[in-house]
Amino acid sequence: MNRGTLPILARLHSLQTAARFVPGGGRVISEATDRNPVAQLLRVLNETMLARSLRFVSAAGPSLTLDVAGRRVLRVTDAEGLLGADVCLATDVLEDEHKDDLIKLFQGVALVREDLHVISGPVGRGGEEVSVGLPVALLADLLLVDLNVTEPDEDPVEVPEEVVPPTPAEIAAGETGLSGFAAAVGPALIAWLIDGGAEDGRTDGPEEMVSHLQGFLADERDSLERQFDSLSAAPGDAICMILGAMLVEGHSIVGARIGPSILLGVIEGDATTATLGAWRAALR
């Protein structure tokens, strides 16, 4: 399938899905059985081209209201029952420095095992510029969410055709599964290392790149752990994310944690889809 058609198929799929509404006019976008309600929230944002105010409400109580336009989150206009919302509420336009705080709010309102619904209305504070705010695609990349799925999430663990999933032997080769994750990403992961746990000291790739990764991890491991904990459901949980740091143009950093082990690697080009499929395979 031509990858350029995926966004179109995803939009068609969303239009074909029967809508369910709750009293007050909210449309249910994620049910208690959905495995990844944050992904459903992001897909709603990604379908919003005209400037709108979107209020996301969890059946558990928390709510989050955003101004959205052109597939960008412009600002947070209201938050109820969510810790740490003050930073985003205090700014008129969300910028790159706010992305981690915004992701925490997404995770706080899009709770697993709770229905999530959305109410749409006129844009809040009057600004409708689409050249500002945070791109939904960037937020999805950081959370390893594929915005262009064409099937429901209940039947999703399908590795894209270009990804070669690790064999059971590859997964078993490392106690934590990080070696299997690296193998499944394939050539796009051009350099990597594992620190801690049974696979401590394993590396692959050009020596100079590995050396840079080792130096970064030696200085920033505590900060990286805190970053993992800030985005995971609970401290110490397994997590994988694309980090914002760039080594050279066209390359970004992937970080992953399972148990006491951390993998840090250099990803070449746009490898978000491959990384997502590999991570799912490593956790099987």
N, C-alpha and C positions, 0 to 999 in steps of 0.2 A: 504493500500500500504506500502511495506517495505521502510522505510525512506532512506535506503542505496541506493535505486535505483533512488532517486530524482536527484542527480547530473547527472546520465547517461541520464535520460529523458530530463533534461534541455539542455544538449549538443545536443541531437537528435532534440529537438524542434528548437534550434538555426540553425541547419543545414538545417532544412526543411523550414525555413522562407525565402521567396523570397527577394533577395538583391536589393537595389536601389542605383545607383551610381550618383555622381555629376561630373561636368566637373573638370578635374584634377585627377580623379581616386579615390576620397574619397567615402567610403561606408556609406550610411545613416544608423545610428543605432538608432536614435530617431527622430520622426517627431513632428511637432508643436502640434499635438493632444495628444501626450503621456503625461500621468499625472506625471511621475517620470523619467525624463531623466537621473538623476544621477544614478538610478538603472541600466539603460541600459549601461552607461559607465562602471560601476563596473562589469557587466556581461561580457563585452568585455575583461576587464582586467583579469577576472577569467578564461577565455578560452585560455589565452596566456601562453603556456608552454615554447616554445623555446624563446630565447632572441630576443626581437624585440623593435624597436622604434615605439611608437604609438602617432600620432599627432591628437588630438581631436579639431575640428573646429566648432564653433557655427555660424549659419547663421547671428547672430547679430554682429559677428566680432571677439570676443575673441578666442584665441587658446591656447592649452596646450599640450606640447610634453613630453612624459615620456619614460624612459627605463623600460621595463617590462620583467620578466622571471620567470618561475615556479610559476605563480599566485602571484607574489610579485612585488610591485612597487619599483624599485631600486633607481631611481633618477628622478628629473625634469631637462630637458635639455633646455627647451625654454618655454616662456610664453609671450603672447601678449594680451594687453588689460585687464590684470588681476592685481588688487591691491594686495599687500602683497606677491608677488611671490619671492621676493629677498631672503627670509630665505631659501626656498627650493632650489632655484637655486645655492645658495652658498655652498651647501654640496654635496660631492661626493656620499654619500650613505644616504638614508633616514633612520631615526631611530624613535623610539617611540615618542620622543619629537617633531617630525615634523608632527604628524598625524593630529592635528587640523588645521595647516596651509595648509596641503594638501587637507583636506576636503573642506576648503574654496575655494581653487582653483577649485576643482571638481564642486562645486556649482556655481562658477563664469563662468564656460565654459558650463555647462550643464543646460541651461536656459529653464524654462518652456515657452511654446508657441513659441519655436524656433527650427528649425531642427538642429541636431547635427550629424556630420559625422566624420569618422576616416580614417586616411591614415597610412598604415603600411610600415616600412622600416627597414634597418639594424640598430642594436643597436647603440646608440650614442657614449658614451665615452669609449667603449671597454670592460667594465666589464660585465661579464655574470654570476657572482656567484648568486646562488639561495638561499643561506643561509643567505643573508642580505636583507635589504630593509624592506618594510612594507607589511605584508600579506594582500591580498585583502579581505580575510574572516574577518580579524579584522576591516578593514574600513567599510565593509558591516554591521557588528554587531553594530558598533557605530552609523550608520545611519539607523539601523533597516530595512535593505534591505535583502530580501530573494533572494539569488543568484540562487536558484534551482527551480524557477517557471517553470511550464511546459505549461502555457497558456499565451497569450498576456496580457499586463497590462491593456488593455481596458476592460477586464472582470475579474478583479482581486480580488474584495473585498470578498474573500472567506476565512472564518476562518478555520484553520486546524482542522481535526477531533478531535484532543485531546483537543482543546480549547472549553470551554463552553461559548458562548457569553452571555453577560449580558442581562437580560430582560429589557423592557422599564422601569419597576418599579425601577430596580437597577440603570439605568442611571439617572432617574429622582430623585433618592434619594439624589443626590448631585448636586447643581447648576452648578458646573463646569464639572461634568462627571468623576472626578478622582476616586470617590468611585466605579463607574461602571467599570473603567479601572482596579482597584485593584481586584474587584470580578471576572473579566474576565480572568485575569492572572491565578487566582486559587492558588492551594497549592504551586506552585513554588515561589510565592511571600510570603516568610515566615515571614516577618516583614515589616511594612510600617507606615508612618505617613503623614498627610496633614497639611501644614502650610499656613495660609492666606485664605481669601475668606469665602464663606458660610460654608465650611466644615472644617474650622480651628480647629485643636485639635483632629481630628479623627485619631485613631491608631488601629493597630492590630498586634498580634504576641508576642513573648517572651518579657517580660518587659526589660530585659537587652539589647537586640538588639534595641528595640525602644529607650531606653535611649541613646545608642551610636548614633543613627540617630539624635536624638534631639540635642545632644551636637555638632555633626558635622554641622548641619544646623544652629545652633545658631552662630557658628564661621564663617561659610563659605557661608551664604546665598547670600551675595553680589557677591562673586566670582562665585557661581553657576549660578546666574542670568546672569552675563557677559558671562559665558560659553554657556548658552542657546542662548543668543542674537548673539553670534559669529557664531553659527551653524544654526540659523533659518533664514528664508527669510527676516524677518523684526523684529526689536526689539519688544518684547512683544508677538510674535506669539506663538501659541500652539506648543509644541515640546516634544518629548520623546527621551531619549538616554540612552544607557548603558555606565556608567562611568567607568573609568579605575581603580578606587580604589577598593581594595579587603579587605573585613573584615577578612575572613579566607579562606583557600584553598577551591576552588570549589564554592565560593560565590562571587557575584559581586553586584554592586549598580546600581539601575535604578533610573533615575530622570525624572520627567514629569512636565510640566507646562501648565495650561490652565487659562488664565486671571490672577487674582492676587494669585491663589493657586499653590503651589508646592507640589508634592508628591515625597517622597524619600523612597526607599525601598530596601530590601535585596532579591536578586534573587538567588535561589539555582540551581546550575548546568547550563547546556546549555539551557536556556529558551528564546532564541532570537525569535524563531518562534512563541511561545505562546505570547510573549510580543508584537510582531508586530500585530498579529491578534487582541489582546485585545485593542491595541491603535486605530486601525482602527474602531473597534466597538464603542469605547468611543466617537469618533468624529462624528459618524453618526448623 
